[in-house]
Amino acid sequence: MTIFSPRSLAEALQVIHEHPTARLLAGGTDTMVEINFRHFEPTDIISLRYVTELQAFADQGHNFRVGAAIPYKEFENGSYAHVSRALSEAARTVGSPQIRAAGTIGGNLGTCSPAGDTLPVLSALDAQVELASVNGVRTLSIHDFMLGVKRNARAANEIISAIHIPNIDGYQGYAKVGVRNAMVISIASACLVHDPKNKRVALALGAVGPTIIRCRDSEVWLGENADLSTSAPLSPEVLEEFARRVSSEARPITDHRSTAEYRTHAVGVLAQRLLKRAMQ
Ligand SMILES: Cc1cc2nc3c(=O)[nH]c(=O)nc-3n(C[C@H](O)[C@H](O)[C@H](O)COP(=O)(O)OP(=O)(O)OC[C@H]3O[C@@H](n4cnc5c(N)ncnc54)[C@H](O)[C@@H]3O)c2cc1C
């Protein structure tokens, strides 16, 4: 195979423009597994390791622009742990310290698995995905970027350059269920963001549908049945009805990790737990 090692974003964009079937390689924690299991035999690889622009970070006041190739460890407890508490919590659950030192959010978006741990967080925060190509830069809502199981809206000659994460005051939390407490892919996951200024709660679910599910109906119901301008505790009836509605928005399947029934139940429990934490 041919391995390209561009030294700048402009160079990387030129290489992928000329080799649109090449595989981009960031941390390699998804790609190397595919290669090792012979699920994928690359002819051209474009390593993003030396493209320093993809590691750039900017605090833009209303949002943070985070380079797509910043590894998880920086969000977990490193330089960018302040960006989003939910993102820190999600990053902490990814693989092992070795995986978190190498793996990136850009790679999570590139793979676009419904079980990807950062994706419910980006969905609940209404993040934007920045895509660069030789033709320029476009920004897509995370909701338009994720298309289905391991499918996204990146064009063949584009590189995910950054993610724009809104800077929201208020509670944000991520919770995940797996078969054990570490080194585990989600059976079900949820991210809840409480934005008291705008009197709203956003909730996104992972691993219970072909892609991440935003629970728009449950969010609207909660806005109509609870005072979301403060963080006063909610009644058990409201919490239970919220959980029931969230479960009904899930579209899980039964697979080798879990059953659809368990996943449906689990997301209700996670949603209720996160909402309780938000309103404590
Ligand atoms: C042992 C182990 C445990 C794991 N545990 C978890 C877990 O708990 N939770 C979880 O969510 N994931 C987990 N993963 C999967 C993986 O670590 C994540 O999906 C990670 O985010 C991938 O990032 P990466 O930089 O390593 O991606 P890579 O493997 O380099 O790339 C993955 C895909 O994204 C594309 N890509 C990468 N960067 C870009 C870019 N900037 N622009 C466009 N496309 C790009 C690549 O071309 C490729 O298709 C685990 C993997 C392993 C091996």
PDBQT file of the ligand as one rigid body, heavy atoms in Angstrom, charges set to zero:
ROOT
HETATM    1  C1  LIG A 301      -9.893  -1.706  22.047  1.00  0.00    +0.000 C 
HETATM    2  C2  LIG A 301     -10.819  -0.666  21.476  1.00  0.00    +0.000 A 
HETATM    3  C3  LIG A 301     -11.791  -0.116  22.297  1.00  0.00    +0.000 A 
HETATM    4  C4  LIG A 301     -12.655   0.853  21.790  1.00  0.00    +0.000 A 
HETATM    5  N1  LIG A 301     -13.601   1.376  22.616  1.00  0.00    +0.000 NA
HETATM    6  C5  LIG A 301     -14.445   2.322  22.139  1.00  0.00    +0.000 A 
HETATM    7  C6  LIG A 301     -15.441   2.893  22.991  1.00  0.00    +0.000 A 
HETATM    8  O1  LIG A 301     -15.562   2.561  24.172  1.00  0.00    +0.000 OA
HETATM    9  N2  LIG A 301     -16.259   3.844  22.452  1.00  0.00    +0.000 N 
HETATM   10  C7  LIG A 301     -16.144   4.253  21.144  1.00  0.00    +0.000 A 
HETATM   11  O2  LIG A 301     -16.911   5.136  20.727  1.00  0.00    +0.000 OA
HETATM   12  N3  LIG A 301     -15.226   3.722  20.329  1.00  0.00    +0.000 NA
HETATM   13  C8  LIG A 301     -14.379   2.774  20.779  1.00  0.00    +0.000 A 
HETATM   14  N4  LIG A 301     -13.438   2.231  19.948  1.00  0.00    +0.000 N 
HETATM   15  C9  LIG A 301     -13.405   2.666  18.554  1.00  0.00    +0.000 C 
HETATM   16  C10 LIG A 301     -12.435   3.825  18.260  1.00  0.00    +0.000 C 
HETATM   17  O3  LIG A 301     -11.457   3.983  19.275  1.00  0.00    +0.000 OA
HETATM   18  C11 LIG A 301     -13.174   5.168  18.113  1.00  0.00    +0.000 C 
HETATM   19  O4  LIG A 301     -14.184   5.092  17.126  1.00  0.00    +0.000 OA
HETATM   20  C12 LIG A 301     -12.232   6.324  17.772  1.00  0.00    +0.000 C 
HETATM   21  O5  LIG A 301     -12.897   7.539  17.922  1.00  0.00    +0.000 OA
HETATM   22  C13 LIG A 301     -11.658   6.238  16.364  1.00  0.00    +0.000 C 
HETATM   23  O6  LIG A 301     -10.774   7.344  16.204  1.00  0.00    +0.000 OA
HETATM   24  P1  LIG A 301      -9.405   7.190  15.436  1.00  0.00    +0.000 P 
HETATM   25  O7  LIG A 301      -8.773   8.529  15.402  1.00  0.00    +0.000 OA
HETATM   26  O8  LIG A 301      -8.588   6.097  16.010  1.00  0.00    +0.000 OA
HETATM   27  O9  LIG A 301      -9.959   6.776  13.993  1.00  0.00    +0.000 OA
HETATM   28  P2  LIG A 301      -9.249   6.011  12.772  1.00  0.00    +0.000 P 
HETATM   29  O10 LIG A 301      -9.224   4.545  13.028  1.00  0.00    +0.000 OA
HETATM   30  O11 LIG A 301      -7.978   6.677  12.397  1.00  0.00    +0.000 OA
HETATM   31  O12 LIG A 301     -10.339   6.334  11.653  1.00  0.00    +0.000 OA
HETATM   32  C14 LIG A 301     -11.664   5.864  11.777  1.00  0.00    +0.000 C 
HETATM   33  C15 LIG A 301     -12.459   6.296  10.553  1.00  0.00    +0.000 C 
HETATM   34  O13 LIG A 301     -12.611   7.708  10.536  1.00  0.00    +0.000 OA
HETATM   35  C16 LIG A 301     -12.001   8.276   9.383  1.00  0.00    +0.000 C 
HETATM   36  N5  LIG A 301     -11.366   9.521   9.803  1.00  0.00    +0.000 N 
HETATM   37  C17 LIG A 301     -10.484   9.689  10.825  1.00  0.00    +0.000 A 
HETATM   38  N6  LIG A 301     -10.169  10.991  10.969  1.00  0.00    +0.000 NA
HETATM   39  C18 LIG A 301     -10.853  11.653   9.998  1.00  0.00    +0.000 A 
HETATM   40  C19 LIG A 301     -10.939  13.021   9.624  1.00  0.00    +0.000 A 
HETATM   41  N7  LIG A 301     -10.294  13.996  10.277  1.00  0.00    +0.000 N 
HETATM   42  N8  LIG A 301     -11.741  13.335   8.580  1.00  0.00    +0.000 NA
HETATM   43  C20 LIG A 301     -12.449  12.388   7.923  1.00  0.00    +0.000 A 
HETATM   44  N9  LIG A 301     -12.409  11.078   8.239  1.00  0.00    +0.000 NA
HETATM   45  C21 LIG A 301     -11.619  10.718   9.268  1.00  0.00    +0.000 A 
HETATM   46  C22 LIG A 301     -11.024   7.214   8.884  1.00  0.00    +0.000 C 
HETATM   47  O14 LIG A 301     -10.777   7.333   7.487  1.00  0.00    +0.000 OA
HETATM   48  C23 LIG A 301     -11.770   5.948   9.235  1.00  0.00    +0.000 C 
HETATM   49  O15 LIG A 301     -12.767   5.680   8.286  1.00  0.00    +0.000 OA
HETATM   50  C24 LIG A 301     -12.544   1.268  20.434  1.00  0.00    +0.000 A 
HETATM   51  C25 LIG A 301     -11.529   0.717  19.608  1.00  0.00    +0.000 A 
HETATM   52  C26 LIG A 301     -10.681  -0.254  20.131  1.00  0.00    +0.000 A 
HETATM   53  C27 LIG A 301      -9.614  -0.821  19.241  1.00  0.00    +0.000 C 
ENDROOT
TORSDOF 0
